[in-house]
């Protein structure tokens, strides 16, 4: 059986690179959705604590 050509090797390498890039993009999208959820819904402890502090500093704004 003959060895794969340089073209076949390069095509396989590029295919692997595309799959790796696709997996990386999927991970980034998942992370961005998590950040979006935190920012939109304030589900992070630091944001909740900051909101509570603002309530204490400006109580008249929340009456």
C-alpha positions as CSV (number, residue, x, y, z in Angstrom):
1,X,0.0,0.0,0.0
2,X,1.4,3.4,-0.9
3,X,2.0,6.2,1.5
4,X,-0.5,9.1,1.5
5,X,0.5,12.0,-0.7
6,X,1.5,15.4,0.6
7,X,-1.8,16.8,-0.4
8,X,-3.7,14.1,1.5
9,X,-1.5,14.7,4.6
10,X,-2.2,18.4,4.4
11,X,-5.9,17.9,3.8
12,X,-6.1,15.7,6.9
13,X,-4.1,18.2,9.0
14,X,-6.4,21.0,7.9
15,X,-9.5,18.9,8.7
16,X,-8.2,18.2,12.2
17,X,-7.5,21.9,12.6
18,X,-11.0,22.8,11.6
19,X,-12.5,20.3,14.0
20,X,-10.3,21.7,16.8
21,X,-11.4,25.2,15.9
22,X,-15.0,24.2,15.9
23,X,-14.6,22.6,19.4
24,X,-12.9,25.8,20.6
25,X,-15.7,28.0,19.2
26,X,-18.3,25.8,20.9
27,X,-16.6,26.2,24.2
28,X,-16.4,30.0,23.8
29,X,-20.1,30.2,22.9
30,X,-21.0,28.2,26.0
31,X,-18.8,30.5,28.1
32,X,-20.3,33.6,26.6
33,X,-23.8,32.3,27.2
34,X,-22.9,31.8,30.9
35,X,-21.5,35.4,31.1
36,X,-24.7,36.6,29.4
37,X,-26.8,34.8,31.9
38,X,-24.9,36.3,34.8
39,X,-25.2,39.8,33.4
40,X,-28.8,39.6,32.4
41,X,-30.2,37.9,35.4
42,X,-27.6,38.9,38.1
43,X,-27.2,35.3,39.3
44,X,-23.6,35.9,40.4
45,X,-22.9,36.5,44.1
46,X,-20.7,39.5,43.4
47,X,-23.5,41.2,41.4
48,X,-26.1,40.4,44.1
49,X,-23.8,41.8,46.8
50,X,-23.3,45.0,44.8
51,X,-27.0,45.3,44.2
52,X,-27.6,45.0,48.0
53,X,-25.0,47.6,48.6
54,X,-26.7,50.0,46.2
55,X,-30.0,49.4,47.9
56,X,-28.4,50.4,51.2
57,X,-26.7,53.5,49.8
58,X,-29.8,54.7,47.9
59,X,-32.8,53.4,49.8
60,X,-35.1,56.2,48.6
61,X,-34.7,54.9,45.0
62,X,-36.3,51.6,46.0
63,X,-39.3,52.8,48.0
